[in-house]
Amino acid sequence: MLNASGMNKEGRSGHELGMILCKKCGSLIATLPTNGVTKIYGVCDKKTCQEHRPAAGSK
């Protein structure tokens, strides 16, 4: 529940303005509450996107 200033009990905005996008296919992976519009890039679980991902620890 939001109070008069638009904040919930934990002090966070109730708006999901942050986006996690797949840098390979551009699909939306998740949203998160942020103070402003924010884009974060990662790799989604699609097989075609995972195939291009380097193995952990490789250079």
C-alpha positions as CSV (number, residue, x, y, z in Angstrom):
1,M,0.0,0.0,0.0
2,L,1.3,3.4,-1.0
3,N,1.3,6.4,1.3
4,A,0.5,10.1,0.2
5,S,4.1,10.5,-1.2
6,G,3.8,7.5,-3.4
7,M,6.1,5.3,-1.3
8,N,5.3,1.9,0.3
9,K,6.0,0.9,3.8
10,E,9.6,-0.2,2.9
11,G,10.3,3.3,1.6
12,R,10.4,2.3,-2.1
13,S,8.4,3.7,-4.9
14,G,5.5,1.5,-6.0
15,H,6.5,2.0,-9.7
16,E,8.5,-0.6,-11.6
17,L,10.6,1.8,-13.7
18,G,13.7,-0.5,-14.0
19,M,14.0,-3.0,-16.8
20,I,16.3,-5.9,-17.3
21,L,16.6,-6.5,-21.0
22,C,18.4,-9.3,-22.9
23,K,21.3,-7.9,-24.7
24,K,21.1,-10.6,-27.4
25,C,17.4,-10.6,-28.4
26,G,16.1,-7.5,-26.6
27,S,13.3,-9.3,-24.7
28,L,12.2,-8.1,-21.3
29,I,13.6,-10.4,-18.6
30,A,12.2,-8.6,-15.5
31,T,11.2,-5.3,-14.0
32,L,12.3,-3.8,-10.7
33,P,11.4,-0.7,-8.6
34,T,13.8,2.1,-9.2
35,N,13.8,5.9,-8.6
36,G,13.8,6.6,-12.3
37,V,13.8,4.8,-15.6
38,T,16.8,2.4,-15.7
39,K,17.9,-0.2,-18.2
40,I,20.1,-3.1,-17.2
41,Y,21.3,-5.6,-19.7
42,G,21.8,-9.3,-19.2
43,V,21.3,-12.6,-21.1
44,C,17.9,-14.3,-21.0
45,D,17.3,-18.1,-20.7
46,K,16.5,-18.7,-24.4
47,K,18.8,-21.4,-25.8
48,T,19.9,-19.2,-28.7
49,C,21.0,-16.4,-26.4
50,Q,22.8,-18.7,-24.0
51,E,24.8,-20.3,-26.8
52,H,26.6,-17.1,-27.5
53,R,27.4,-16.5,-23.9
54,P,31.1,-17.1,-22.9
55,A,31.7,-19.7,-20.2
56,A,32.2,-18.4,-16.7
57,G,35.8,-17.7,-15.9
58,S,36.9,-17.6,-19.6
59,K,38.7,-14.6,-21.0
